[in-house]
Amino acid sequence: MKAFFKKHFGFQVGVVTKTYKFGNKGLRLVLLIVVLVVGIWIGKSIGPEKGETETTVTKAEAKPQWWTCSMHPAVKRLEPGLCPLCEMALIPLVMDETQADADMPRLTVSESAKKLMDIEVAPVERKFVDAVVRMTGKVDFDETNLAYITAWVPGRLDKLYVDYTGVSVNKGDHMVKLYSPELIGAQEELLQALEAVKNIQETELGIMREMTESTVKSVREKLRLWGVTPEQIAEIEKSGKVSDHMTIYAPTSGIVIHKNAQEGMYVQTGTKIYTIADLSKIWVKLDAYESDLQWLRYGQEMEFTTIAYPGQIFKGTISFIDPILNDRTRTVKIRVNVQNPDGKLKPGMFVKAIVRSQVAGGGRIMDAGLAGKWICPMHPEIIKEASGQCDTCQMPLVQTEDLGYISDDPSLTEKPLVIPVTAALVTGSRAIVYVQLPNTEKPIYEGREIALGPRAGDYYLVRSGLSEGELVVVKGNFKIDSSLQIMAKPSMMTPAAAGEEPATYERSGINDTFRTQLAKVFEGYFAMQQALADDKVQLATESAKKTSHALKAVDMKLLTGESHHKWMTFSTELESILSKAGKSEDIKLLRNDFYLLSQQLTKIAKYFGSTGQSDLYILYCPMAFDNKGGHWLQDNDQTANPYFGHMMLRCGGVEEVIGAKEIWETKE
């Protein structure tokens, strides 16, 4: 104590008491003053300054306490209470130092956490990949190998030697016995001309002989054009007798697939009697989805199998790609030429086909057998090393590069930049990956939006956003995204500044019970739409209330995965809009609410669909809301404008159709 006072105050207690003679009371007073001075000094030495204390308190007060739901981390409130979605008690949202940068979709984990989350990464690569296109279709006749037996002259069919379809015939087989007065007259004309030639053999008038011989030639040619064979003509000339019937023979070998006449019928020139199909070559007609067209090329080889011959693989060549898309099925017809020498493949058989395309840079197709070659645009089996003409149709050959194949020039065969399919989180128009940052003490995963090209087998082609060698998460990316949501960070699947929802989504975790409940919501909406089209305010308000009740009856527990999360977002918005619309008595305000309701239900329709039993129609009126335009949904294609009512009931039209069957298809 003496040393303390000596050091800080420059005197010793003992010296003071000896130098100055105080009484007990004075000594106590001095000691009390000293203690107070020492206490003030110690407080200033170890305590914060006033300004610093106030700043700390201000900072602490400026940082609000957020509350969230353990089941629905997207829910965040500034006060404790119940979750508006599942009514569970909210819990405090704990923020640690690693969450300080709340604007970045970035997650730092330890090595042990990485193992528990089962996170795997793969490098972004440049390599050739194979696109596999699977199609279904049926075997059909080759139209170029169909032959028709028709009547070349008028007459009566006295005998049909083939009297039912399905009969196999060979070229030259007798098919029809025809009685024709015109043929009889032509035969008599031929015999008379021959007789005239004999009679003028000794005449000296050469011009007469030439005219008579010319008549014989013209009659022979007429008979030939009427279908009489040279052998039959020779027999008439040899016998010198007119045949009252003429036999018509099969022009080619094949199967009789149509019999269009009966015995005893009178036919005119051109009447079709039989149709014969040569099945040594057949067509296979396939349906290709529009998303697969980029991998299909004229002249490609494809493989297919049939139920009739399990395990046996047949091959053919793509000979035609329909230039018109079927807007109902969203498919394009692909025609394949197939050799069928043993007749195993029969028209009408169902087939499953597969085309494998090797993809190079820019999405171009590689085929070593076609690189630098010349091919016939009508007959893909005609392939030559140099330009020229097709041996079958005499059309000029074209280069395979003109049909979308890659050249054999090495500068055009660069490898595409690709990532595994599992690395990309595709949410409509956005594609997201999580990239592992290099050279970090702990694994850090950062979300990044990229531009994807088409899918080729197990890979996506990357247009921009990634570089070769970067590591992307291929397993565990949904866990990373969920962790960011729980930590109140903006995830890549639910960004902080979310724009308009994408038009189409992957559908999963949807069952029939949910569809039935959702159908009630759409029923109420359609009633509201019709009421507004009829200018009935009260009925529209009541329909909004019924729609709200139907919405509350939808059980979100029936959904799983991303569908569950999507429904939470959609239903919250719908509740707010319907609550307001159910109280409105102004038709103008109701139509504004209906517009907002239509936007949300259009997104729901494209994601979840309705009952799956009927098509949904998206209609658009460009004049709604002062020519800004407005969309709405209907369960039919007859325009009933809810924004104008009877004033312009038919203004607008169908802009898009959501097919009932397409709604519930789940992508593999």
C-alpha positions in Angstrom: 0.0 0.0 0.0 2.8 2.4 0.8 4.5 1.6 -2.5 1.2 2.2 -4.3 0.7 5.7 -2.8 4.3 6.5 -3.3 4.1 5.6 -7.0 0.8 7.3 -7.9 0.5 10.2 -5.5 4.1 11.0 -4.6 3.9 10.5 -0.8 3.8 7.8 1.8 1.1 7.4 4.3 3.6 6.9 7.1 5.4 10.1 6.3 2.2 12.1 6.4 1.2 10.8 9.7 4.6 11.6 11.2 5.0 15.1 9.6 1.6 16.3 10.4 -0.1 15.7 13.7 -3.7 14.9 13.1 -6.2 13.4 15.4 -8.1 10.3 14.8 -11.0 12.1 13.1 -8.6 14.0 10.8 -6.8 10.9 9.9 -10.0 9.1 9.0 -11.0 12.1 6.8 -7.8 12.0 4.9 -8.0 8.3 4.4 -11.5 8.6 3.1 -10.5 11.3 0.6 -7.6 9.2 -0.6 -9.9 6.1 -1.1 -12.3 8.2 -3.2 -9.6 9.6 -5.4 -8.2 6.1 -6.0 -11.6 4.7 -6.8 -12.2 7.4 -9.5 -8.8 6.8 -11.0 -9.3 3.1 -11.2 -12.8 3.5 -12.8 -11.3 5.7 -15.5 -8.4 3.3 -16.1 -10.4 0.1 -16.6 -13.8 1.3 -17.8 -14.8 2.5 -21.3 -15.0 6.2 -22.2 -18.4 7.7 -22.3 -18.5 8.1 -26.1 -17.4 4.5 -26.6 -20.1 3.1 -24.3 -22.8 5.0 -26.1 -21.6 3.8 -29.5 -21.6 0.2 -28.3 -25.1 0.5 -27.0 -26.3 2.2 -30.1 -24.8 -0.6 -32.3 -26.3 -3.3 -30.1 -29.7 -1.6 -30.3 -29.4 -1.1 -34.0 -29.1 -4.9 -34.6 -32.6 -6.4 -34.5 -33.4 -9.8 -33.3 -35.1 -11.9 -36.1 -37.4 -14.9 -35.5 -37.9 -17.8 -37.9 -39.6 -21.1 -38.2 -37.7 -24.3 -37.9 -39.9 -25.9 -40.5 -40.1 -22.9 -42.9 -36.8 -20.9 -42.7 -38.1 -18.5 -45.4 -40.4 -17.1 -42.7 -38.7 -14.2 -40.8 -40.3 -11.9 -38.2 -39.1 -9.2 -35.9 -41.2 -10.4 -33.0 -41.8 -13.9 -31.6 -45.1 -15.6 -32.3 -46.5 -18.4 -34.5 -45.5 -19.4 -38.0 -48.2 -18.2 -40.4 -47.8 -21.4 -42.5 -47.6 -24.2 -39.9 -48.5 -22.4 -36.7 -45.4 -23.7 -34.9 -43.7 -21.4 -32.4 -41.0 -19.2 -34.0 -37.4 -19.5 -32.7 -34.6 -16.9 -32.5 -32.5 -16.7 -35.6 -28.9 -17.0 -34.4 -26.3 -15.2 -36.5 -22.6 -15.9 -36.1 -19.6 -14.2 -37.5 -19.6 -16.3 -40.6 -23.0 -14.8 -41.5 -21.8 -11.2 -41.4 -21.8 -11.0 -45.2 -25.5 -11.5 -45.6 -25.6 -10.3 -49.2 -23.4 -13.1 -50.6 -24.8 -16.6 -51.3 -21.7 -18.1 -49.8 -21.3 -20.9 -47.3 -18.2 -21.9 -45.2 -18.2 -25.4 -43.7 -15.6 -27.4 -41.9 -14.2 -30.6 -43.3 -16.3 -32.7 -40.9 -19.4 -30.8 -41.9 -18.6 -31.4 -45.5 -18.5 -35.1 -44.9 -21.7 -35.0 -43.0 -23.4 -33.1 -45.8 -22.0 -35.6 -48.3 -20.8 -32.8 -50.6 -19.0 -33.8 -53.8 -17.4 -31.6 -56.4 -16.3 -32.2 -60.0 -14.2 -30.0 -62.3 -15.6 -28.0 -65.2 -14.2 -29.8 -68.3 -13.8 -29.5 -72.0 -14.5 -32.8 -73.7 -16.7 -34.5 -76.3 -20.0 -35.8 -75.0 -22.7 -38.0 -76.4 -26.3 -36.8 -76.6 -28.8 -39.7 -76.4 -32.2 -39.2 -78.0 -34.9 -41.7 -77.3 -38.0 -41.9 -79.4 -41.0 -44.2 -80.0 -42.9 -44.8 -83.2 -44.3 -47.4 -85.6 -43.3 -49.3 -88.7 -45.0 -48.2 -91.8 -45.0 -48.9 -95.6 -42.3 -47.3 -97.7 -44.4 -45.1 -100.0 -41.8 -45.2 -102.7 -42.2 -49.0 -102.9 -45.9 -49.0 -103.4 -47.3 -50.3 -106.7 -50.9 -49.9 -108.0 -52.8 -52.0 -110.5 -55.3 -49.9 -112.3 -57.5 -50.3 -115.3 -55.8 -48.7 -118.3 -58.8 -49.2 -120.5 -62.5 -49.3 -119.7 -64.0 -52.8 -119.2 -65.5 -55.5 -117.0 -63.6 -57.4 -114.3 -64.5 -61.0 -115.1 -61.9 -62.6 -112.8 -59.9 -61.4 -109.8 -57.2 -64.0 -109.2 -56.3 -62.4 -105.8 -59.5 -62.1 -103.9 -58.3 -61.0 -100.4 -55.6 -58.7 -99.0 -52.4 -59.9 -97.4 -51.6 -62.3 -100.2 -47.9 -62.3 -101.2 -47.4 -62.0 -105.0 -44.4 -62.0 -107.3 -43.7 -59.9 -110.2 -45.4 -61.3 -113.3 -48.2 -63.1 -111.4 -51.6 -62.9 -113.1 -53.9 -60.7 -111.1 -57.0 -59.7 -113.2 -58.9 -61.1 -116.2 -60.4 -58.1 -118.0 -63.1 -58.0 -120.8 -62.8 -54.7 -122.8 -64.5 -53.9 -126.1 -61.8 -51.3 -126.8 -59.1 -54.0 -126.4 -60.9 -56.2 -128.8 -61.2 -53.4 -131.3 -57.5 -52.6 -131.0 -56.6 -56.3 -131.6 -58.7 -56.4 -134.7 -57.1 -53.2 -135.9 -53.7 -54.9 -135.4 -54.6 -58.0 -137.4 -56.1 -55.9 -140.2 -52.9 -53.8 -140.4 -50.8 -57.0 -140.5 -53.0 -58.3 -143.3 -52.6 -55.1 -145.2 -48.8 -55.3 -144.9 -48.9 -58.8 -146.5 -51.1 -57.6 -149.3 -48.9 -54.7 -150.4 -45.5 -56.5 -150.2 -45.3 -56.7 -154.0 -46.5 -53.2 -154.7 -44.1 -50.8 -156.2 -45.5 -47.9 -154.2 -43.0 -47.6 -151.3 -45.1 -44.9 -149.6 -48.0 -47.3 -149.2 -45.8 -49.9 -147.6 -44.4 -47.4 -145.2 -47.8 -46.1 -144.2 -49.1 -49.7 -143.6 -46.1 -50.7 -141.5 -46.4 -47.4 -139.6 -50.0 -48.3 -138.8 -48.9 -51.7 -137.4 -46.3 -50.0 -135.2 -48.8 -47.5 -133.8 -51.3 -50.2 -133.0 -48.7 -52.3 -131.2 -47.7 -49.2 -129.2 -51.3 -48.5 -128.3 -51.8 -52.0 -127.0 -48.5 -51.8 -125.0 -49.7 -48.5 -123.4 -52.9 -50.2 -122.5 -51.1 -52.8 -120.5 -50.8 -55.6 -123.0 -47.4 -57.2 -122.7 -45.1 -57.8 -125.7 -45.6 -61.5 -125.3 -49.4 -61.1 -125.5 -49.0 -58.9 -128.6 -46.8 -61.6 -130.2 -49.3 -64.3 -129.4 -52.1 -62.3 -131.1 -50.0 -61.8 -134.2 -49.0 -65.4 -134.3 -52.5 -66.9 -133.7 -54.2 -64.3 -135.9 -57.2 -64.5 -133.5 -58.7 -61.8 -131.3 -58.8 -62.6 -127.6 -62.0 -61.5 -125.9 -60.3 -61.2 -122.5 -56.9 -59.7 -121.4 -54.9 -60.7 -118.3 -53.2 -58.0 -116.2 -50.0 -59.1 -114.4 -48.4 -57.9 -111.2 -45.8 -55.2 -111.9 -43.7 -55.9 -108.8 -43.4 -58.3 -105.9 -44.9 -57.6 -102.6 -48.0 -57.9 -100.4 -51.5 -57.0 -101.5 -52.5 -54.4 -98.9 -55.7 -53.1 -100.6 -58.3 -54.7 -102.8 -60.5 -52.0 -104.3 -62.7 -53.8 -106.8 -65.0 -56.8 -107.0 -65.6 -59.4 -109.8 -68.1 -58.2 -112.3 -67.5 -54.6 -111.8 -67.2 -52.2 -114.7 -64.2 -50.0 -114.4 -63.1 -46.9 -116.2 -59.6 -45.8 -117.2 -57.6 -45.2 -114.0 -59.8 -47.2 -111.6 -57.6 -48.6 -108.8 -58.0 -52.4 -108.5 -55.1 -53.5 -106.2 -52.3 -51.9 -104.1 -49.1 -53.9 -103.7 -46.4 -53.0 -101.0 -42.8 -54.2 -101.3 -41.8 -54.9 -97.7 -38.1 -55.5 -98.4 -37.7 -51.8 -97.5 -39.9 -50.2 -94.9 -40.2 -46.8 -93.1 -40.1 -46.3 -89.3 -42.0 -43.1 -88.3 -40.9 -41.7 -84.9 -42.0 -38.8 -82.7 -39.1 -36.5 -81.5 -39.7 -33.8 -78.9 -38.7 -30.3 -80.0 -36.0 -30.2 -77.3 -34.3 -33.1 -79.0 -34.3 -31.8 -82.6 -30.9 -30.1 -82.1 -29.3 -33.6 -81.9 -31.0 -35.1 -85.0 -29.6 -34.8 -88.5 -30.5 -36.1 -91.9 -28.4 -39.2 -92.7 -27.8 -40.2 -89.1 -27.8 -43.9 -88.2 -30.2 -45.0 -85.5 -31.0 -48.2 -83.7 -34.4 -49.6 -82.6 -36.0 -52.6 -81.0 -39.4 -54.2 -81.2 -41.6 -56.2 -78.8 -41.8 -59.0 -81.3 -38.0 -59.6 -81.3 -36.7 -58.7 -77.9 -32.9 -58.3 -77.7 -32.6 -57.9 -81.5 -31.3 -54.5 -82.7 -32.3 -53.1 -86.1 -30.7 -50.2 -87.8 -31.8 -47.5 -90.2 -31.0 -44.1 -91.6 -32.9 -40.9 -90.9 -34.3 -39.8 -94.3 -36.7 -37.1 -93.4 -37.3 -34.6 -90.6 -40.8 -33.0 -90.8 -40.4 -29.2 -91.1 -43.7 -28.6 -89.2 -44.1 -29.1 -85.4 -47.3 -30.7 -84.1 -48.5 -28.0 -81.7 -50.6 -30.4 -79.7 -48.0 -33.0 -78.9 -45.0 -30.7 -79.3 -43.3 -33.3 -81.4 -41.9 -33.6 -84.9 -42.2 -36.7 -87.2 -38.9 -38.4 -88.0 -38.8 -40.9 -90.9 -36.2 -43.6 -91.0 -35.3 -45.9 -94.0 -34.8 -49.5 -93.0 -33.8 -52.6 -95.0 -36.1 -55.5 -94.3 -35.0 -58.4 -96.5 -36.4 -61.2 -94.4 -39.7 -59.4 -93.8 -39.5 -59.5 -90.0 -40.6 -55.9 -89.6 -44.3 -55.5 -90.3 -46.2 -52.3 -90.7 -47.9 -51.3 -87.5 -45.3 -52.7 -85.1 -44.3 -50.4 -82.2 -40.6 -49.6 -81.9 -38.3 -47.9 -79.4 -35.5 -46.1 -81.1 -32.3 -44.4 -79.9 -29.9 -42.0 -81.6 -26.5 -41.2 -80.2 -24.9 -38.0 -81.4 -21.3 -37.0 -80.5 -21.3 -33.3 -79.6 -18.5 -31.0 -80.4 -18.0 -27.3 -79.7 -20.9 -25.1 -80.4 -23.3 -28.0 -80.2 -22.4 -29.3 -83.6 -22.6 -33.0 -84.4 -19.6 -35.2 -85.2 -19.8 -38.3 -87.4 -16.6 -39.7 -88.7 -18.4 -41.6 -91.4 -20.0 -38.5 -92.9 -17.3 -35.8 -92.3 -16.3 -34.2 -95.6 -18.7 -36.4 -97.6 -21.4 -35.7 -100.2 -24.9 -37.0 -99.7 -28.2 -37.2 -101.7 -30.9 -35.0 -100.1 -33.6 -37.5 -101.2 -31.8 -40.8 -100.7 -29.5 -40.7 -97.6 -28.0 -44.1 -98.4 -26.2 -42.5 -101.4 -23.0 -41.1 -100.0 -20.0 -40.2 -102.1 -16.5 -38.9 -101.6 -16.9 -36.1 -104.2 -19.7 -34.0 -105.6 -21.9 -35.5 -108.3 -25.5 -36.7 -108.9 -27.6 -39.3 -107.0 -27.6 -42.7 -108.7 -31.3 -43.0 -108.0 -33.0 -39.6 -108.6 -30.2 -37.8 -110.4 -30.4 -34.9 -107.9 -27.1 -33.0 -107.1 -25.4 -34.2 -104.0 -24.8 -31.8 -101.1 -22.0 -31.6 -98.5 -22.8 -33.0 -95.1 -21.6 -29.8 -93.5 -24.7 -28.1 -95.0 -26.8 -30.6 -93.0 -25.3 -29.7 -89.6 -22.4 -32.1 -89.4 -19.0 -30.8 -88.3 -16.2 -30.5 -90.8 -13.0 -32.5 -90.7 -11.2 -29.2 -90.3 -9.3 -29.5 -86.9 -10.1 -25.8 -86.1 -13.8 -26.6 -86.0 -13.5 -29.6 -83.7 -13.0 -27.9 -80.4 -14.3 -29.6 -77.3 -17.4 -28.1 -75.6 -17.3 -26.8 -72.0 -19.5 -29.1 -69.9 -20.6 -29.8 -66.4 -22.5 -32.8 -65.0 -26.2 -32.5 -65.0 -26.4 -32.9 -61.2 -24.3 -29.7 -60.8 -27.0 -27.4 -62.2 -30.0 -26.2 -60.2 -32.4 -25.3 -63.0 -35.3 -23.1 -61.9 -37.2 -22.1 -65.1 -35.1 -19.4 -66.8 -32.3 -19.5 -64.3 -29.5 -22.0 -63.9 -27.4 -22.0 -60.7 -24.3 -23.8 -59.6 -22.3 -23.8 -56.4 -18.6 -23.3 -57.0 -15.9 -24.3 -54.5 -13.6 -21.4 -54.0 -9.9 -22.3 -54.5 -7.1 -21.8 -52.0 -9.2 -21.5 -48.8 -8.5 -22.9 -45.4 -12.0 -24.3 -45.1 -14.3 -25.3 -48.0 -16.2 -22.3 -49.2 -19.1 -22.7 -51.6 -20.3 -19.7 -53.6 -23.5 -19.6 -55.6 -23.3 -18.4 -59.2 -25.8 -18.0 -62.0 -24.6 -19.3 -65.3 -25.9 -19.6 -68.9 -26.5 -23.2 -69.9 -26.6 -24.6 -73.4 -28.5 -27.8 -74.3 -28.3 -31.0 -72.3 -26.3 -33.8 -73.9 -26.7 -37.1 -72.0 -25.4 -36.7 -68.5 -23.9 -33.2 -69.2 -24.9 -29.7 -69.8 -23.1 -27.5 -72.3 -22.0 -24.2 -70.6 -22.3 -21.0 -72.6 -21.0 -18.6 -70.0 -20.4 -18.2 -66.3 -17.7 -20.9 -65.7 -14.2 -21.6 -66.6 -12.4 -24.8 -67.3 -10.9 -26.3 -64.1 -13.3 -24.7 -61.6 -14.9 -27.1 -59.1 -18.7 -27.3 -59.0 -20.8 -29.1 -56.5 -22.4 -32.2 -58.1 -23.8 -33.7 -54.9 -25.1 -31.8 -51.9 -26.0 -28.5 -53.7 -29.5 -28.6 -52.4 -28.2 -29.0 -48.8 -25.9 -26.0 -49.3 -28.9 -23.9 -50.6 -31.1 -25.0 -47.7 -28.3 -24.1 -45.2 -28.1 -20.6 -46.7 -31.9 -20.2 -46.2 -31.7 -21.3 -42.6 -28.9 -18.9 -41.9 -31.1 -16.1 -43.4 -28.7 -15.6 -46.3 -29.9 -15.1 -49.9 -29.8 -18.5 -51.5 -29.6 -19.0 -55.2 -32.9 -20.8 -55.4 -34.7 -18.0 -53.5 -32.6 -14.8 -54.2 -33.2 -11.7 -52.1 -34.3 -9.7 -55.1 -36.5 -12.1 -56.8 -37.9 -11.0 -60.1 -40.8 -12.5 -61.9 -41.2 -16.2 -61.4 -40.1 -18.4 -64.2 -42.6 -19.7 -66.7 -42.0 -23.5 -66.2 -40.7 -25.6 -63.4 -39.7 -29.1 -62.6 -42.7 -30.9 -61.0 -42.1 -33.3 -58.2 -43.8 -34.4 -54.9 -47.4 -33.8 -56.2 -50.1 -36.3 -55.5 -53.7 -36.8 -56.5 -55.2 -35.5 -53.3 -53.4 -32.2 -53.6 -54.6 -31.9 -57.2 -58.2 -32.4 -56.2 -57.9 -29.7 -53.5 -56.2 -27.4 -55.9 -59.0 -27.9 -58.4 -61.4 -26.2 -56.0 -59.2 -23.1 -55.9 -59.3 -22.9 -59.7 -63.1 -23.5 -59.7 -63.6 -20.4 -57.5 -61.2 -18.4 -59.7 -63.1 -19.3 -62.9 -66.4 -18.3 -61.2 -64.9 -15.0 -60.3 -63.6 -14.5 -63.8 -67.1 -15.2 -65.3 -68.7 -12.9 -62.7 -66.4 -10.0 -63.7 -67.1 -10.8 -67.4 -70.8 -10.5 -66.6 -70.2 -7.2 -64.6 -71.6 -8.8 -61.4 -69.8 -7.2 -58.5 -71.4 -9.1 -55.7 -71.0 -12.5 -57.3 -67.4 -11.7 -58.0 -66.8 -10.8 -54.3 -68.6 -14.0 -53.2 -66.4 -16.1 -55.6 -63.3 -14.5 -54.1 -64.4 -15.6 -50.7 -65.1 -19.1 -51.9 -61.7 -19.2 -53.5 -60.1 -18.1 -50.3 -61.9 -20.9 -48.4 -60.8 -23.4 -51.0 -57.2 -22.2 -50.6 -57.2 -22.6 -46.8 -58.5 -26.2 -47.3 -55.4 -27.1 -49.3 -53.1 -29.3 -47.2 -49.5 -28.3 -47.8 -48.3 -31.4 -45.9 -49.3 -33.4 -49.0 -46.3 -31.8 -50.9 -42.6 -32.6 -50.5 -39.4 -31.1 -51.7 -39.3 -28.0 -53.9 -43.1 -28.3 -54.5 -43.7 -27.7 -50.8 -41.5 -24.6 -50.8 -43.1 -23.2 -53.9 -46.6 -23.7 -52.6 -45.7 -21.8 -49.4 -44.7 -18.8 -51.5 -47.7 -18.9 -53.8 -50.3 -19.5 -51.1 -49.1 -16.6 -49.0 -49.5 -14.2 -51.9 -52.9 -15.6 -52.8 -54.2 -15.3 -49.2 -53.3 -11.6 -49.2 -55.0 -10.9 -52.6 -58.1 -12.9 -51.9 -58.5 -11.4 -48.5 -58.7 -7.9 -50.0 -60.9 -9.0 -53.0 -63.4 -10.6 -50.6 -64.1 -7.3 -49.0 -64.3 -5.1 -52.1 -67.5 -3.7 -53.5 -65.9 -1.6 -56.3 -65.7 -3.5 -59.6 -62.7 -1.5 -60.7 -60.8 -2.4 -57.6 -62.0 -6.0 -58.0 -60.6 -6.2 -61.5 -57.2 -4.9 -60.2 -57.2 -7.6 -57.6 -58.2 -10.2 -60.2 -55.3 -9.1 -62.3 -52.9 -9.8 -59.4 -54.7 -13.1 -58.7 -54.4 -14.1 -62.3 -50.6 -13.5 -62.2 -50.2 -15.8 -59.2 -52.6 -18.5 -60.5 -50.9 -18.5 -63.9 -47.6 -19.4 -62.1 -49.4 -22.1 -60.1 -51.0 -23.5 -63.2 -47.7 -23.7 -65.0 -46.1 -25.4 -61.9 -48.9 -27.5 -60.4 -51.6 -27.6 -63.0 -55.3 -28.0 -62.1 -57.1 -31.4 -62.0 -55.2 -32.8 -65.0 -58.5 -33.5 -66.7 -58.9 -30.5 -69.0 -56.7 -27.9 -70.7 -56.1 -24.5 -69.2 -56.1 -21.5 -71.5 -54.0 -18.3 -70.9 -55.7 -15.4 -72.5 -54.4 -11.9 -73.1 -56.1 -8.5 -73.8 -53.7 -5.8 -75.1 -56.2 -3.0 -74.3 -56.6 -3.8 -70.6 -55.4 -1.2 -68.0 -55.0 1.7 -70.4 -53.4 -0.4 -73.1 -50.8 -2.0 -70.8 -52.4 -5.4 -71.3 -53.5 -8.1 -69.0 -53.5 -11.9 -68.8 -56.1 -14.2 -67.2 -57.0 -17.9 -67.1 -60.0 -19.7 -68.5 -61.1 -23.4 -68.6 -62.3 -22.9 -72.2 -61.1 -21.0 -75.3 -64.1 -18.7 -75.7 -62.9 -15.2 -74.7 -64.9 -13.7 -71.8 -62.9 -10.6 -70.8 -63.0 -9.9 -67.1 -61.4 -6.5 -67.3 -64.0 -4.9 -69.6 -67.0 -7.0 -69.1 -69.9 -6.5 -71.6 -68.3 -3.3 -72.8 -65.7 -5.4 -74.8 -66.4 -8.9 -73.8 -64.6 -10.5 -76.7 -61.4 -8.4 -76.6 -58.4 -10.6 -76.4 -57.6 -14.2 -77.3 -55.8 -17.4 -76.3 -52.0 -16.8 -76.0 -51.0 -20.2 -74.6 -52.5 -23.6 -73.7 -51.4 -25.7 -70.8 -52.2 -29.2 -71.9 -53.9 -31.4 -69.3 -51.7 -34.4 -70.0 -48.5 -32.3 -70.1 -49.2 -30.7 -66.7 -48.7 -33.9 -64.7 -45.9 -35.4 -66.7 -42.8 -35.7 -64.4 -39.5 -35.4 -66.2 -37.1 -38.3 -65.8 
